Amino acid sequence: MLSYSVFLPSYSVGEDCYQQIPYVTRKYGKTAVVIGGKTAMEKARQELDAAVQGSDVQILDYIWYGGDSNYENVEMLKADSRVQEADMLFGVGGGRACDTVKTLADMLDKPFFTFPTLASNCAACTAITVMYNPDGSFKEYYYMHAPSYHTFVNTKIIADSPEKLLWAGIGDALSKECEVLFASRDKFIYHTPLMGQCISKVCTTPLVEYGAKALEACRNNKPDFALEQVALDIIISTGIVSNFATHENQPDPKDNYYYNSSLAHCVYYGASTLPQCERHLHGEIVSFGVLCLLTYDGQLEERDRIMQFNKSVGLPVTLDELEISREDLVKIADKAASVVEWTYVPGIPTKERFIQAMIDTDEAGKRL
């Protein structure tokens, strides 16, 4: 095995964590551009401006990221003189905004920092980005050299985000433990992926224990302990696992591995080819995929436990809730079999078994 490097996320959390910006960024430059979603930047701008006031850090401008994580928007931003002038890039918003800024920063080799305004996924602190085609369908993963230099988890701003996005974030994070343990099960495991395995085991329990209370806190726009625990789980815990569980594009292909996600995300990527699924959130679909993975793997007791939790917070337990018909399952399976996750499924995966797992999950959900 060739030598390799692992870069792990660092983070600040709390209602006033943006006050740490001057200290955290002091070694990387003096000027920054903020790139993100329109609503996200509007919500974060006052806090960001106040945090750098009177410091050596100057925010040059606020720039919309383009609306989706795709190479077309990355190229648009690369050509922007404000981006070229800035020492640092600040990515503000949800997963697609952060992924756009991450890809941009990696291509430009600029220091970058992330400011998630939603707890909807772990994109803010991973070294992988999800890139889409202009039509919104999944294109590919982009593998970066390192995650963001630092992630600022402002719980006050997250508490002010739409409850539905936190709800979807819980659904997405539910996948981490079962997917990592499933994908890596029959593989040669050494220190780095073993760390990913071990840390993944702390990802499910906080969601089940605090998920409903966190949703209530978000509904009331009041940051509290439950919301903080769930936000850290969604953004940080699963993100740290991702950095241990992904090792692709290595000089020697034998050193590659991808245990970061598995069949739950195969369901999502397959569903992304269906027009009606554009009305459903990433984590919403993934949460149903978790149930499908557990069914596929015969972990029926765990599936039923998670299914009960999903039902209690309104996450889907049937295909109908996602507007997916039995006829759509072949198309989902065809797409699923084309993504990297499929190649790491234990044993010899078949589309027929995958389809049957989705059918069996749907039947179990209808009985609940």
N, C-alpha and C positions, 0 to 999 in steps of 0.2 A: 504494500500500500504506500502511495506517495504521501508526503507531508501535506497537512491541510490546516486550515484555520477555522475557528468557530467564533463568531462575533455575537455576543449576547445583548439583549436590550437593557437599557437602564431607564428609569422612569421617576417622575414625581407625581404625587396624587394628593388631592384635596381641593377645597373650595378656592384657595388662594395660591395654588401651585404655580401659576404663571409668574409670580414674583421671583421665581428661581431662574427665569430666562437669562438675565444678564450674567449670572454666575455660571450657569451651565454652558452657555455659548461663548464665553469670553475668549477661548483659545482658537476659535474657528473663524473669526472675522468680526466686522463691525456693521455691515449692511445686510439686510435680508428683504426678500419679497415674500409676501404671504400669498399662497396659491390654494384655492379651495372652492367649495360650493358657495353659491351666493348667500343662501340662508345661514350656512355655517359661519361664514366670515362676518355676516351682520351680527350674529350672536356673540362671536368671540372678539370682535374688533375693539370694543371699549376696554375689555380686560387686557388684551394684548398691548394696546397703546399705553395704558396706565402702567403696565409692567416694565416697559422699556423707557418710560419717561425719566429723564435725568440720568440715564445710563449711557454707556458707550455704544449701545445697540441702536441702530436707526432702521426703521421699517420704511423701505422706499415706496412700496405701493401694495395694493391688494388686487390680485388677478384671478378671474374666474378660470377654473381648470378645464372647462369645455363641456362638462356634462356627463362624460363617461370615460372609463379607463380604456383608452385605445391609443394606438400608435399615431393616429392622425392628430389627436390632441397633444400628445407629447411633442410631435414635430412642430406644431403651432407654437407651443411654449418655448421650445428651443430657439425659435427665430425671434422671440420677443427680446428687445434690447434691455428691458428691465430685469429679465431673468439673467441675461448675460452679464449685466453689471453687478448684480448682487453677489456678496460673498457666500451667503447662506440661503437656503430655501426652507420656508415654514409651510408644511402641509396641514391644512385645516379642513376638517369635515369628516365624512364617513369613509367607508372602505374604498370606494372608487376614486374619490378625490385623493386620498392618501396614496393609493397605488399609482396614480398618475404622477404625483410629485416624486414618489420613490423611484420610478422608472426614469423620469427626467433627471433627477439628481445623480443616479447611477451612470447614466449616459454622459452627463456633463462632468462627472467626478467632483461634485460640489457637496459640502457638508449639508445635511438636511435634518430637520426636526419635525416631529409630528404632534398634532394637537387634535386628537379625536373629539368631536363634539357629540358623538353618538357612541353608545356601547352596543354596536351591532355586529362587530367581528373583530378579529385580531390583526387586521391589516396594518395598523399603526406601528406595530413593532416586529413585523416579520421581514425576512429577506427574500420574499417571493411576492410577485404581483400577479393578479389575474387580469389578463388582457382580453378585451372583447373586440368583435368585428363591429364595423359601423352600424350594422343592423341590430346590435345588441346581443347577438349570440356569442357563446364562448369561443375564443380563438386559441389561446395558449397561456402557459405560465411563462413569466419572465423571471429568471433567477438572477438575483443581485449579489454583489460581493458581501454586503453587510446590511443589517437593518438600520433604522434611523439612529442617529447619534444619541437621541434622548426622546422620550415620549412624555408628554404632559397631559395627565388625566384629570381634567378639571370637573369635579363632581357636581359643582353648581351648574355648569353649562349642560352637562349630561342629564341632570335632573330636569332641565328645561326642554329636553328633546322630546319628540313624539314617543309616547308609550309604545306604539306599534313597532318602532325600530328597536327598542330595548327587548321587546318580546321576540322579535326575529333574531336578535343577538343571542338570546338564551337558547333558541332553537339551534343556531349554528354551533355554539360552544358545546352543546350536548353531544356533538359528534366526536370531539377530540379524543376522549379516553377510549371509546370503543373502536374508533377507526385506527388509531395508532397501535393499540394492542392487537387488533385483528390483522392489520397489514404486515406487522413485523413478526408475527407468531412463528412461522417456520423458517425464519431467515437467520443468517449468521449475525449475531448481535455483539458489538463491542462497545467501548466506553460511550461514545457520543450518542448513538441511537438508544443505548440502555438508559442514559440520562433522560432522553425523550420519553421512553416508556414509563419510567418512574414518576416523572413530573406529570404525565398525562393522568395519572391515577388520582390527582387532586382536583381534576376539572369538573367532574359531574356533581359531586356532593354539594358544593356551595350553591349550585344552580337549583337543585331540588329543595335544599333547605331554605334558601333566601329568595328564590325567584319570585314567588307571589308577592312577598313584602316589598321587593325592589320595584316591581311593576306598580304597586300602590304608591310608593314614594315618588316615582316618575309621574304618575297620574296627578299627584298633588304638587309637583314641582318642588319637592323638598328633599335635598340630599340627606341621606342618613346612613347608618352602618350597613344595612342590608343592601342598599343601592351601591355603596362603595365596594362591598364584597363581590357582588355580581359583576360590576363594571371591571374590577381587577381580574376576575376570572375570565371574562369574555375577551378583554383586550390584552392583558399581560400574561396570565397563566397559559392560555392556549397559544399565545404568540411565542413564548419561550419554548414551548414544546415544538412548535413549528421549526424553530431554528436548529433544534437538535435532530428533528425527524426528516429533514430535507437535505440531500447531498447529491445534487444533480449537476450535469454539465462538467464533470470532472475530466481531466486529461486522460485518465485511464478509465474507460467505461465500467470496468469491474469494480471501481470504487463508488459508483453511483448507487444511491438508494432513495426511495421516496415512500415514507411511511406516514406522511403528514395527514393524509386523508385517504378515504377508501370508498366503499360502496355507497355510503350515505351521500357523498358528493357526486358519485356516478349518477344517482337518481336526479340530483340537481342539474348536472350538465346535460343529461338526457332531456329533462323537462325544459331546459332553456331553448330547445329546438321547437317547442310548441308555442304558438302565438298567445294562447290563453294564459300561459304561465308567466307572461310578462306582467300580469296583474298580481302576482304573488312574490313575496320577498324571498331573497336567497335563503336566509335562516329558516323561514317558514317551510320551504321545500326540503331543506336539509334535515329538519327535525323529523319529517316523515321518513326520509332516507335512513335515519338512525334506526327506526323501527324495522325497516326493511333489512338492514344489515344484521340486526340481532335475530331476525327471523331466518335469514339465509344461513346464519351460523348456528342455528338451533339453540340460541340463548333465550328461550321463551319466557322464563321467569323474569329475567332482566328486561326483556321487551315489554312484558306486561306492566312492570313497575314504572318504566319510563312512559309507557302509553297512558297510564293513570295520571302521571304528572302532566303530560302534554294536554290531556283532556281537561285537567283542572285549571290550566291557564289559557286554554283556547287554541293551543297548537294543533295542527291537523293530525288525525288518526285514520283518515280514510282518503281514498283517491278523489272522491266527489268534492271534498273540501278544497282540493287544488284544481278542480275542473279537468281532471285527467280521466279519460275513459279506458276501459280494458283494451280497446283497439289502439290506443296511443302507446301501449307498453312495448310493442315491438320497436317503434321508433326510438323510445327512450333507451332500450337495451342496445340498439345499434350504435347510438352515440356513446353510451357508457363503455362499450367494448373498444372504443377508439382512444380513450384517454389514458394517461399514465397510471392512474390508480388501478385500472383493471389488471395491469401486468404484475401488480404486487399482491393481488388477492391470493390467499393461501390455496394450495392445491391447483386444480385446473378449473378455472371459472367457466361457466357456460351461460349463454344468454337465456337459455331455457330455464335454468335454475334461478337466475336473477329475476326473470319475469314471474316465476312461480312465487318467489319470496314477496314480490310486490302484491300479488293477488292474495296470498295468505295473510299478509299484513292488513290489507284492506278488509278482508273478512273478519279478522280479529277486532279491528277498529269498529266495524259495524255491530259487533256483538257487545261492545263495551257499554 
